[in-house]
């Protein structure tokens, strides 16, 4: 019997020494590891306390000594399962707050108090005495209510920790799997032995769990040396997936919704986990009234989409998921570019619109009219340009001031614009001069429109701040000819000459010219 106890004590002490070595080893080399090492150091140190106390308890000669060493055992027994769960959660990338840490240690602290004061209430052990058959130092015990609560918490902590690791097995790269094996073993081995012990399937009189901790500590040593445990750690793919700012939707080969990230949930609040497995088209119809503005194709595509339901603009990128040389699904990435698009539109407006009149500026006119000119030449179609100038504008500025002059410019621009169709290209040419390009419009048709505009301007004086300012305009017209070679600038020059004739011949009239 004495030889058996010596063997058991030796195993327990060996397990304690291994865990103490692990704790001291990482403490000395802490600068080589991530911050998780401090939790691991405390974890292994407490396991060492448990193993040493279990060994010394078997060497005790009185029941009081056994009770003292049992309390020291519980310093490790009560605290290491929740600490192990916290260690694994942190390893997998979960954020552990101080509140979570304290909550997880609440039951272990109560257990320590219960064990220390058990003789007063017997909530933890109903009976705790030397075994009448086996004798010293083996203990006979009957468990109390708190023992069951503590046991359920301990077993649950180890079980949750084990399954957390198991669920991350597939998404962990092979290079890190030895680390998972060590961590899974550190939970599974003592958990299984504790279950066997609680079912009464182990030799009577002592707790065999410290003996198997030799294996779990050996696994830790192996993982630290072979796979850089706590130096290089995997980041769970779902953590990366949900940290992406872009919305990501994953479809299978049948275009069914199989995954989406948190950013996508924020972009589309109606998108729910219950939609997983639905055809993407059906899910889209539930989310949006707008028809799906893109097609699901395996070819990598990118396009801008504005959705009325969200009032946002997205750049949608589609790409195929490839596995074993065949298409395994699609990935849709939604990048919210609303602010960028708004800025782009503002910059374009600054570049192409006249700040005062809010119509196109000279630069925008030339950019767009050049396309109209080339198109008219190629298609042998009409294109007429119209130059308009406000009559006696200098007199307006001299009489009423430049502020009223600006109002006149804006007023005339709006009156002219009210007479035009969408196909007309209207711009401020410079100063008090405006220009109009009319595609598919002959000079005869343009002359009719020009007279109509002149009448509208003359008949609609500016009324502002108690002033009534009557204005008129002079107009010069020119149309391209197919027979003669020419340029847009020559066309505008011809219209300018016609405008000069209108000014010279009394103003408030229309003159036309033909490009020669």
Protein Blocks (a to p, Z undefined) as FASTA:
>chain_A
ZZmmmmmmmmmmmmmmmmmmmmmmmmmmmmmpcfklmmmmmmmmmmmmmmmmmmmmmmpc
bfklmmmmmmmmmmmmmmmmmmmmmmmmmmnopacdfklmmmmmmmmmmmmmmmmmmmmn
ommbmbdcddfklopabdcddddfklmmmmmmmmmmmmmmmmmmmmmmmmpcfklmmmmm
mmmmmmmmmmmmmmmmmnopacehiafklmmmmmmmmmmmmmmmmnoghkaccddfklmm
mmpmbdcddddfkopafbdcfklmmmmmmlcfklgoiafklmmmmmpmbdcfbdcdfbdc
ddddddfklopacddddddddeehiafbdcdddddfklmmmmmmmmmmmmmpcfklopac
fklmmmmmmmmmmmmmmnopacdddddddehklmmmmmnojklmmmmmmmmmmmmmmmpc
fklccddfbhjbccdddehiafklmmmmmmmmmmmmmmmccdeehiacdddddddddddd
fkbgcdfklmmmmmmmmmmmmmmnopaiacddddZZ
